[in-house]
Structure formats: structure tokens, C-alpha cells
Amino acid sequence: MVKKHASLFFFMLLGFFSLNADAQLGGNGVFRFLNLPNSARVAAMGNVLPMQNTAELDDVFANPSLLSATHQNTLSLNYSNYIADINFGNVQYAFKVGAKKTVSTALMMINYGDFEEYDETATATGANFSAADYLLNIGYGDVLYKNISYGINVKAIYGSYDIYRSFALATDLAFTYKDSSNTLATGLVLKNIGYQLDAFENQKERLPFEIALGMSKKLQFAPIRYHISYKHLQKFDLSYRNTGESSDIDLISGEQKKSRASFGSKLSQHFVFGAELLFSATFQIQGAYNLQQHKELSVEGLGGTAGLSFGFSVNLKKLSLSYAHSQLGSAGGNNYFSLNLKPDFFGKR
């Protein structure tokens, strides 16, 4: 009965936020790197909201309500050679505070590389400049009531693009419910609630705020755990239309383009579906489909595999390794690598 109530609560929240909320999205705003998957496991699951009962330290970065004493003295290292040779990664460590509390700290960096400088006449000046974003994250999680836990991330965000600098503060709030049989988990996360204190130029921009619901379920008679996330509850219509187009006629078919996306299309773009094959406690395979990513990155009329992702995890006594590949359409894909060093690796228990 408790499982049914949790599932019903999940879908009631989904419908309420979808039909009643709105916010800024798309290419607007600043520090969009905050939306990228932080680890191989999260990337393999399509950037799904982590909600499983047995979470790695990587998952805690995206959902701080999963943080517990089991993560103490664990070190997480994550790296991705992103598209266009962008280097992206983070390091995270969880430690004990006081008698029973657990706190995690993380440092994330995305380096966009070096660029050649040109003046307003498109003439090379001979100078180069670099660009990068940085994030310092402090997370805390604890039990709120019986099977319900909560968590909070406090973020300091800094961007440096040539001579331009920006600084922002943000927080994440998360709540997770786990059933007593340890097979069902569901919850809510409010991400990037914050404000840009110093702008790159004169006008301050919004952070990529997001409200997301997640649910995971381990099947009773099969080694499968499925995940469902409903993202961007704060805005129902995620569809994009190029306002710079001079015509609403499809250049390939010659047919009139639809000016608006259907209700079904708008609804589907919120979902991320993922599944894990739990071969053993040591080895798992993950796969997922992110419908919004597929819609935004696919070339119209050509289909493609944008939005698909897959990966695997190897869990040993002293460490765990994870790999993921996320397909970004005709632009190619990117690979993620994660390493978690457990307490036994450091001789701690």
C-alpha cells in the first residue's frame, strides 16, 4: 500500500507542476554547465535524477538527500573530454562531522580551452584568451522522518571568460522517500535556486533553475531497476522554434511547418527513461533515453540516436569504476569516466 501511495504522489506532483508553472529555459541564462551530468553513472542514465536506494557518492552531487554515513571517507573523481575538446570534471569527498553527521565537498571545473582573439572587423589581433567555469559545492543530507530523507547543496559559482568575470551563489533542496523493502525510491529536487551577484557585463542573468521529480523501482523477480525522471516541472512547453526563419515552409518536403508543438510532444520532452541490468553486486549495465535531448539535438527529418546513452559500473571492495557514452546527434558523442575510492582503499572503516 505504501508503494502505491508513493507512486501516486509522484504523478500527482508531476501533473500539478506541469500545468501550473513557468520559468526561463532554453539558451537563456548563465552558467548552463550546471545542467551537465556530473558523473559517468548519471550520464549513462540520461542525466536522470538519481533516486536509487543504494547510491554512489557521485549520485549525491545531483541529489544531496541520498547522502548518508555510508559515504564517509569516500573520494569520487569524474572526468569527461567533452565535445570540441572541452575538459570537464569534478572531485568530491565525504567526511564525518560530529557524532553522526555527514558532509560532502566537491569542486567542479569546465575548461572551454583557448581562443584566438579578433577585433570588430574580424581581423586577428594575435592574442589568445581562455574561458572556464568553476563550482564549489558543499552538501548535507539527513533523515527527516522514518523513510524520508532531505538534503541541501550550497554552491559558489565562478566564471572567467577573458577579461570578464562573474560570481553567483545557489542552493539545491532535495527530498527522497525510500520504501521499507528497499526496492522503491521517489523524490523531488529543486536545483540552482540562486542569484548572480556579479555579472559578466552590466546585466545580471538568471541561473538555470529546475524542479525535477524522480522515481526508481527494482523489479521483484528480475535483476532490473528502472528509472523515470520528469524534469523542468517549472515550465511545461520546452519546444523550440527558430524565430530567425524567414519561412514556415519545409525546404525539403515543401510542406507547411507546424507552428506549435502538440500537447503530447510538449509532455514527452520532460521525461528521461533509464534502466539498469543488475548482473551482480559487482557489475551493472545502464542505458537511458532523454527525450528532450533527442528533440533538441536531432536533425529534422534525419532521425538519429541523439538522447541515447549507455554505460557500465564495476564495484569492488576498495573502489568502483564507471564509464558512460552519451550521444549528441550529428555532433558526435562524449565519454565520461568515474572512479570512487572507498574507505577500505584508505584503510578506514
C-alpha positions in Angstrom: 0.0 0.0 0.0 2.8 2.4 0.8 4.4 1.8 -2.6 1.1 2.6 -4.3 0.8 5.8 -2.3 4.4 6.9 -3.2 3.8 6.3 -6.9 0.5 8.1 -6.8 2.1 11.1 -5.0 4.9 11.2 -7.7 2.4 11.5 -10.6 0.2 14.0 -8.8 3.2 16.3 -8.3 4.1 15.8 -11.9 0.8 16.9 -13.2 0.5 19.9 -10.8 3.8 21.5 -11.6 3.5 20.8 -15.4 0.2 22.6 -15.8 0.7 25.4 -13.3 4.3 26.6 -13.5 6.5 28.5 -15.9 10.1 29.8 -15.9 13.1 30.7 -18.0 14.7 27.9 -20.0 16.3 27.2 -23.4 19.5 29.1 -24.2 18.8 31.9 -21.8 20.5 32.4 -18.5 24.0 31.9 -17.3 26.2 29.1 -16.0 24.4 26.5 -18.1 27.2 23.9 -17.3 25.3 23.3 -14.1 22.9 21.1 -16.2 25.6 18.7 -17.3 25.9 15.2 -15.8 28.4 15.2 -13.1 29.5 11.6 -13.4 29.6 8.6 -15.7 26.7 6.9 -13.9 24.4 9.9 -14.1 25.4 10.4 -17.8 24.7 6.7 -18.6 21.2 7.1 -17.1 20.5 10.1 -19.5 21.1 12.7 -16.8 18.3 11.2 -14.9 17.6 12.4 -11.4 19.4 9.9 -9.1 16.8 8.2 -6.9 18.1 4.6 -6.2 18.2 3.2 -2.7 21.9 2.3 -2.9 23.6 5.5 -4.1 27.3 6.1 -5.0 28.9 9.4 -3.9 28.5 10.6 -7.5 24.7 10.5 -7.2 24.8 12.6 -4.0 26.2 15.5 -6.0 22.9 15.6 -8.0 20.6 14.6 -5.2 22.0 15.5 -1.7 19.2 13.8 0.1 20.9 10.5 -0.8 23.9 11.4 1.3 24.4 9.1 4.3 27.1 7.7 6.7 27.9 5.0 4.1 29.6 7.7 2.0 32.0 8.9 4.7 35.7 8.8 3.7 34.8 8.1 0.1 36.6 10.0 -2.7 35.0 10.5 -6.1 36.9 11.5 -9.3 35.0 12.3 -12.5 36.2 13.4 -16.0 34.8 13.9 -19.5 36.6 15.0 -22.6 33.6 16.9 -23.8 32.8 17.9 -27.4 35.2 20.4 -29.1 38.0 19.3 -26.6 36.3 20.9 -23.7 37.6 19.4 -20.4 35.0 18.8 -17.8 35.3 17.1 -14.4 34.9 17.2 -10.6 36.4 15.8 -7.4 34.2 15.1 -4.4 34.8 13.8 -0.8 32.5 13.0 2.0 33.5 13.1 5.7 32.1 12.8 9.2 31.1 15.8 11.2 30.3 15.4 14.9 29.0 12.1 16.1 26.6 11.1 13.2 26.5 13.9 10.6 27.9 13.5 7.0 29.0 16.4 4.8 30.3 16.2 1.2 32.5 18.8 -0.6 33.0 19.0 -4.3 34.9 21.1 -6.8 33.8 21.1 -10.4 35.5 22.7 -13.4 34.8 23.0 -17.1 37.6 24.4 -19.2 36.5 25.6 -22.7 40.0 25.9 -24.0 42.0 28.7 -25.6 40.6 31.0 -28.3 42.0 33.4 -30.9 41.1 37.0 -30.4 39.6 39.0 -33.3 38.5 42.7 -33.4 35.2 44.1 -34.6 36.4 43.9 -38.3 37.1 40.1 -37.9 40.9 40.8 -38.0 43.0 38.6 -35.8 44.8 40.5 -33.1 47.4 37.8 -32.5 46.3 37.4 -28.9 44.7 34.4 -27.2 42.3 34.1 -24.3 40.8 31.3 -22.2 37.4 30.6 -20.7 36.3 28.4 -17.7 33.6 27.9 -15.1 34.2 26.7 -11.5 31.8 25.4 -8.8 32.5 24.8 -5.1 29.7 22.6 -3.6 29.0 21.7 0.0 26.3 19.1 0.6 24.5 17.8 3.6 21.9 15.1 4.0 20.0 13.5 6.8 16.8 11.6 7.7 13.7 13.8 8.1 11.2 11.3 9.2 11.3 7.4 9.0 11.8 6.6 5.3 12.0 10.3 4.2 15.4 12.0 3.9 16.3 15.5 2.9 19.4 17.2 1.6 20.9 20.6 0.7 23.7 21.8 -1.6 25.3 25.2 -1.1 27.1 26.4 -4.3 29.6 29.1 -5.0 29.9 29.6 -8.8 32.6 31.5 -10.6 33.1 32.2 -14.4 36.2 33.6 -16.1 36.0 34.5 -19.8 39.0 36.5 -20.9 38.6 39.9 -19.1 35.0 39.1 -18.0 34.2 37.7 -14.5 31.0 36.6 -12.8 30.1 35.2 -9.4 26.9 33.6 -8.2 25.5 31.7 -5.1 22.9 29.0 -5.3 21.4 26.1 -3.4 19.7 22.8 -4.1 16.9 21.3 -2.0 16.1 17.6 -2.2 13.7 15.1 -0.6 13.7 11.4 -1.1 11.3 8.6 0.1 12.5 5.0 0.3 10.2 2.1 1.0 10.9 -0.4 3.8 11.7 -3.2 1.3 14.5 -1.1 -0.2 13.2 -1.5 -3.8 11.3 1.8 -4.4 12.6 5.3 -4.2 10.9 8.6 -5.3 11.6 12.2 -4.6 11.8 15.9 -5.6 14.8 18.2 -6.2 14.8 21.9 -6.7 18.1 22.9 -8.3 20.1 26.1 -8.7 18.0 28.3 -6.5 20.2 31.4 -6.5 21.3 34.7 -7.8 24.1 36.2 -9.9 26.0 38.6 -7.6 28.4 39.9 -10.2 27.5 39.9 -13.9 29.9 39.4 -16.8 28.7 42.8 -18.1 26.1 45.2 -16.8 23.0 43.0 -16.9 22.6 40.1 -14.4 21.2 36.9 -15.7 19.2 34.0 -14.3 20.7 30.7 -13.1 19.3 27.5 -14.7 16.7 26.8 -12.0 14.9 23.5 -12.3 12.4 21.4 -10.5 12.6 17.7 -11.1 10.8 14.5 -9.9 12.4 11.1 -9.9 11.4 7.5 -9.3 13.3 4.2 -9.4 12.0 0.7 -8.9 13.8 -2.6 -8.5 11.7 -5.4 -10.1 10.8 -8.2 -7.7 11.6 -11.2 -9.9 14.1 -9.8 -12.4 17.6 -8.2 -12.0 16.3 -4.9 -13.4 15.9 -1.5 -11.9 14.1 1.2 -13.9 14.3 4.9 -13.5 11.9 7.6 -14.6 12.6 11.3 -14.3 10.2 14.2 -15.1 12.4 17.3 -15.5 11.7 21.0 -15.7 8.5 21.0 -13.8 8.7 24.8 -13.7 7.9 25.1 -17.4 5.7 22.9 -19.5 6.5 24.0 -23.0 10.1 23.1 -23.7 9.7 23.2 -27.5 11.9 25.5 -29.5 11.2 27.4 -32.7 13.8 29.3 -34.7 12.4 32.8 -34.8 15.1 33.8 -37.4 13.5 31.6 -40.0 12.1 33.6 -42.9 9.6 31.0 -43.9 7.4 28.4 -42.3 7.8 26.1 -45.4 9.9 23.0 -45.0 12.7 23.3 -47.6 12.9 19.5 -48.1 9.3 18.5 -48.4 7.8 21.8 -49.4 5.0 21.3 -46.8 3.8 23.9 -44.3 5.5 23.6 -41.0 3.5 23.2 -37.8 3.7 26.4 -35.8 3.2 24.8 -32.5 4.2 21.5 -30.9 1.4 19.2 -29.9 0.5 18.6 -26.2 1.9 15.1 -26.5 5.2 16.4 -27.9 5.5 19.0 -25.1 4.7 16.4 -22.4 7.2 13.8 -23.7 10.2 16.2 -23.7 10.1 16.2 -19.9 10.8 12.5 -19.5 14.0 10.6 -19.1 13.7 6.8 -19.1 16.5 4.7 -17.8 17.2 1.1 -16.8 19.9 -0.9 -15.1 20.8 -4.6 -15.6 22.0 -5.8 -12.2 24.1 -8.8 -13.1 25.6 -8.9 -9.6 26.6 -6.6 -6.8 29.9 -6.2 -8.7 28.8 -5.4 -12.3 25.9 -3.4 -13.7 25.0 -2.1 -17.2 23.0 1.1 -17.6 21.1 2.7 -20.5 18.7 5.6 -21.0 16.8 7.8 -23.4 16.5 11.5 -22.8 13.6 12.7 -24.9 14.3 16.4 -24.6 17.9 15.9 -25.7 16.8 13.8 -28.7 14.3 16.5 -29.7 16.8 19.4 -29.4 19.9 17.7 -31.0 18.4 15.6 -33.8 18.5 16.9 -37.3 14.9 17.3 -38.6 13.9 14.6 -41.0 17.0 12.5 -40.5 16.3 10.8 -37.2 19.4 9.8 -35.3 20.5 8.5 -31.9 20.7 11.8 -30.0 19.4 11.4 -26.5 20.6 7.8 -26.1 23.2 6.9 -23.6 24.7 3.8 -22.0 27.4 2.7 -19.6 28.6 0.2 -17.1 29.8 0.1 -13.5 32.3 -2.2 -11.7 32.0 -2.2 -7.9 34.9 -3.7 -5.9 35.6 -3.7 -2.2 38.1 -0.8 -2.3 36.9 1.1 -5.4 34.3 1.4 -8.2 34.8 2.3 -11.8 32.1 3.6 -14.2 32.1 4.5 -17.9 29.4 6.2 -20.0 28.8 7.3 -23.5 26.2 10.0 -24.3 25.1 10.5 -27.9 24.8 14.1 -29.0 23.5 13.6 -32.5 25.4 14.6 -35.7 27.9 16.4 -33.5 29.0 13.1 -32.1 29.1 12.0 -28.5 31.1 12.3 -25.4 32.6 9.8 -22.9 32.5 10.0 -19.1 34.8 8.3 -16.6 34.3 8.0 -12.9 36.4 6.5 -10.1 35.2 6.1 -6.5 37.8 5.3 -3.8 36.0 3.7 -0.9 37.0 3.8 2.8 38.8 0.5 2.6 41.1 2.0 0.0 42.4 4.4 2.6 42.4 1.8 5.4 39.4 3.4 7.0 36.1 1.9 8.1 
